[in-house]
Amino acid sequence: MSLEDALRVCLLIRECEPQAFDRAARRWIARYAGVPGATLDQLAIAVAALQLMRKQPELALELLEQIAP
């Protein structure tokens, strides 16, 4: 599964099973951290965006688009 598809899964989980969102977000972050060339600053933005995703998913997606591999 691509990183983009995994993010879509996170969004679905957020909507359908919010109690499982943290686990899905951590898994996505772990995958993102393994992307060649990903910087620590980009990883910090990704974490912040996924935290923001709970309340403002549109803004979170905009942030994530800025650091897309």
Kinemage of the C-alpha trace (Angstrom):
@kinemage 1
@onewidth
@group {chain A} dominant
@subgroup {mainchain}
@vectorlist {calphas} color= white
{ca met a 1} P 0.000 0.000 0.000
{ca ser a 2} L 1.335 3.433 -0.879
{ca leu a 3} L 1.873 6.119 1.732
{ca glu a 4} L -0.941 8.119 0.136
{ca asp a 5} L -3.333 5.172 0.345
{ca ala a 6} L -2.320 4.582 3.955
{ca leu a 7} L -3.205 8.208 4.701
{ca arg a 8} L -6.630 7.679 3.141
{ca val a 9} L -7.080 4.694 5.457
{ca cys a 10} L -6.203 6.944 8.400
{ca leu a 11} L -8.909 9.370 7.313
{ca leu a 12} L -11.470 6.592 7.083
{ca ile a 13} L -10.503 5.260 10.482
{ca arg a 14} L -10.789 8.758 11.921
{ca glu a 15} L -14.370 8.950 10.661
{ca cys a 16} L -15.523 5.370 11.294
{ca glu a 17} L -13.490 4.201 14.287
{ca pro a 18} L -12.095 7.280 16.042
{ca gln a 19} L -10.823 5.198 18.961
{ca ala a 20} L -8.447 3.442 16.536
{ca phe a 21} L -7.143 6.648 14.926
{ca asp a 22} L -4.089 7.062 17.178
{ca arg a 23} L -2.815 3.602 16.299
{ca ala a 24} L -3.357 4.183 12.577
{ca ala a 25} L -1.656 7.582 12.778
{ca arg a 26} L 1.370 6.107 14.579
{ca arg a 27} L 1.699 3.438 11.916
{ca trp a 28} L 1.521 6.069 9.179
{ca ile a 29} L 4.169 8.181 10.933
{ca ala a 30} L 6.436 5.127 11.201
{ca arg a 31} L 6.080 4.531 7.476
{ca tyr a 32} L 6.720 8.196 6.688
{ca ala a 33} L 9.834 8.188 8.875
{ca gly a 34} L 11.252 5.459 6.632
{ca val a 35} L 10.870 7.477 3.437
{ca pro a 36} L 14.323 8.123 1.962
{ca gly a 37} L 15.202 11.779 2.324
{ca ala a 38} L 12.529 12.591 4.911
{ca thr a 39} L 13.922 15.179 7.292
{ca leu a 40} L 13.321 15.577 10.998
{ca asp a 41} L 11.498 18.841 10.299
{ca gln a 42} L 9.184 17.080 7.840
{ca leu a 43} L 8.539 14.347 10.369
{ca ala a 44} L 7.611 16.959 12.984
{ca ile a 45} L 5.167 18.542 10.517
{ca ala a 46} L 3.665 15.127 9.797
{ca val a 47} L 3.113 14.457 13.503
{ca ala a 48} L 1.535 17.881 14.007
{ca ala a 49} L -0.691 17.395 10.964
{ca leu a 50} L -1.952 14.041 12.183
{ca gln a 51} L -2.726 15.547 15.594
{ca leu a 52} L -4.597 18.331 13.823
{ca met a 53} L -6.461 15.817 11.684
{ca arg a 54} L -8.832 15.014 14.562
{ca lys a 55} L -10.435 18.465 14.411
{ca gln a 56} L -9.338 20.006 11.097
{ca pro a 57} L -8.729 17.287 8.500
{ca glu a 58} L -8.642 19.691 5.552
{ca leu a 59} L -5.865 21.777 7.091
{ca ala a 60} L -4.005 18.615 8.087
{ca leu a 61} L -4.089 17.365 4.506
{ca glu a 62} L -2.747 20.705 3.256
{ca leu a 63} L 0.208 20.403 5.628
{ca leu a 64} L 0.862 16.822 4.584
{ca glu a 65} L 0.770 17.787 0.898
{ca gln a 66} L 3.622 20.217 1.556
{ca ile a 67} L 5.880 17.409 2.774
{ca ala a 68} L 4.743 14.693 0.379
{ca pro a 69} L 7.626 12.519 -0.822
